[in-house]
Amino acid sequence: MSQDDRNDEQRLRAERVVAETIERSLAPYRGLVPEAMLAQLREAMEDELVKNPTSVALLRQLMARPVPSSSGEVPCEGAPAERGHDRKGGAAGGGREGA
């Protein structure tokens, strides 16, 4: 796959994520406000999502996250082990440890 193909794929994925986010955000207002107002809101939200540096950074993080193959806990790289595991005294770590 060429660099141009990867860039196109990333752009299309980003456009899809932005569109889905906007549509999810506007869903509660359908039927309550006129379509013209929804169109204005959609345009303003899209501008904000693609031009605001904070929004763009969050979008990049979302795009970089791999899709999990199944549901469940995902280990976080660099995170400390869960508290209370591999120790005596219970999972919560309370009580007399080592007793």
N, C-alpha and C positions, 0 to 999 in steps of 0.2 A: 504494500500500500504506500503510495507516494505521500509526501508531506502535504500537498494540496488536497488529497483525498482525506487525510486526517483532519486538516483544518476545516474542510467542508462538513465532515462528520461532527466535529466539535461544535461548529456553528449551528448546525441543524438541531443537535441535541440541546444546546443552550436555548435556542428559539422555542423548542418544545417545552422545556422546563419553565421558561418565562410565561409562555401561553397557558400552561396548566396551572401555574401559580396564580395568575391573574384571574382565570376562569373560576378557580376554587374560591378566591377572595370575593368575587362578584356574585357568586351563587346566592347568598342570603338576600341580595337586593333585587333579584329578578322578580318581576311582578309587583314590586313596591315602588320603583322609580321608573321614569320614562326611558325608553331605549336610547334616546339621545344622550341622556345623562350617563347611562352605562357606557356608551361609546367614549364620552369624555373621560370618565374614570379609567377605562381600559387604557386609553392613550397616555394619561398622566402616570398611571402605574408602570406602564412599559418604559416610559422615559426614565422614571426613577430607578427602575430595576437595572437598566442597561447603562445609565450614565453616572449614577452615584457611585463613587469609589468603594464605599462600604458595601453596598448591594452587590457590586461586581465581585468583590472579594468573597462574599458569602456564596455567590453563584459559582465561583470557581471551586470553592471547597465542596459544594454539593456535587459538582460535575466530577470531581476527582475521587469521590467516594465510590469504591467498588460495590457492585450489586451483590448482596449475599446469596449464596446458593441455597440456603435454608434459614428458617427462623431460629432464634436462640441467642445465647450470649456470645458476644464477639470480644475476644481478648484485645485489650488496649495496649499497644506497644509502649513500654516504659512505665506502665502503671504498677504500683506496689501490689503485692499479693493481697488477696482478700483478708480482712481482719479476722482473726480468730482461727484461721485454718492452719493446720500443722502445729497447733498448740493445744495444750490441755486447758480445761476451764470453760469450754463451750464456745460456740460459734460467735457469740456476741462479745466474747472477751471479758465478760463480767465475772464476778465471784473470785474465788481463790485460784489464781492461775498456778498450774503445776501441782495442784493438790491431788 
